[in-house]
């Protein structure tokens, strides 16, 4: 299965722009910590249960950000696929830091 790259930059901006600058920075830092944690754990996920647990955790982050990635996350079956999706989202979150 190929994992499609999803552009969420506009969605991230919409999410963060609902808050004042101080709150944006706090939310951004919390989001970065959560994504870094999921990234680290997904690189070492060695069982279907662990992958499913991380998918569930990541799905919660996406829902909080109002991102509709359920279909893509449901299709993930391997550690490599999960890492690819998480890395894609992580890179896009890093890229918008200067816009906050």
N, C-alpha and C positions, 0 to 999 in steps of 0.2 A: 504494500500500500504506500503510495506517495502521500506526503503530507503537504497540503497546500499552504503557501505563505499567505497570511491574511494581514491586510493593512488596517490597523486600528488607530492610527494617529489622530484622525478627526474625532473618533469616539473618546479617546483619552483626553483630548482638549476639551470636549464637551463636558466630560465628567469633572475635570479639575476646575474648569471655569465657573462652576456653580458655587465655589467656595472662595473666601478671601485669601489673600496671599499667604498669611501665616498658616492657615488651615491646609492650604494646598501643599505647602512644604512638609507639614507633619504627615499628611496622607501619602505623599510621594515617598517619604522615607520609610514609612510602614510598608508600603507596597514593594519597595525595593528589597527590604529585608525578607518579606514573604516570598518574593520571586527567587531571590538568591537561595533561600532555604529549599524551595521546591527544586531548583536547578541542581543543587548539590545532591539532594536525595535521589533525584531521577537518574543521575549518572551512575548510581550504585544500585538501582532497583534490580533485583535479581529474581523476583517472583511475580506472578500475575497478581497476587494479593497486594503486594507493595505498589505495583504500577496502578492498580485500581484505586488504592488509597490516595496516591499522589494525584491521580486524575480527579478524584472527588475534591481534594483540597484545592487544586488548580481551578476546577469548575466553580467553586465557591468564590474565588478571587475574581474570576471572569464575570460572574453574576453580580457581584458587588460593583464592578466597573460598568455594568449594563452592557456587557459584550455577549453577543449571541454566538457562542462557539460550541454549543452542546453537540451538534452533529459531528463536528470535526473531532472533538474530544472522545465521543463515543466510539469513533472508528479506530482510535489508537489501540494497538495491541502489543507494541514492543517498547522497551526502554529507549531505543534510538528514536522512535517516532515521538515519544513524549518529550525527550530532550530537544528535538527539533522545534516543536511547537512552543515549548517554554522559552527556548533561546530566542525565537522570533519575537515573542511578546516582550521579553526582557529587553531586547535591543531597541524596540520601539519605545518602551518606557524610558530607557536611558536617553534616547534621542530627543525627547520632549522636555528634558529637565530645564534647559535654557528658556523655555517658553513659560515656565511657571512664575 
